[in-house]
C-alpha cells in the first residue's frame, strides 16, 4: 500500500498518468485513501473493479449503453 502514491506520482512525472485508469481497493483501503493517492476510483472488491473499469472504458471511448 505505501507505494501506490509513489507509482501514481511516477506516472505523472513520466507524463503517462492520463494514459491509464488507476483503480485501488480491497479491504484495507477506502475511498478517501483512493483520492489521497490520486487514483481514478476506489473499488471495494474485484467484482466492483471490473464494472468500474468497464465504465471508465465506455466513457473513454464514448460508448453508450
Secondary structure, DSSP 8 states (H G I E B T S, - for coil): -TTHHHHHHHHHHTT-GGGS--EEESTT--HHHHHHHT-SEEESSHHHHHHHHHHHHHHHTT---
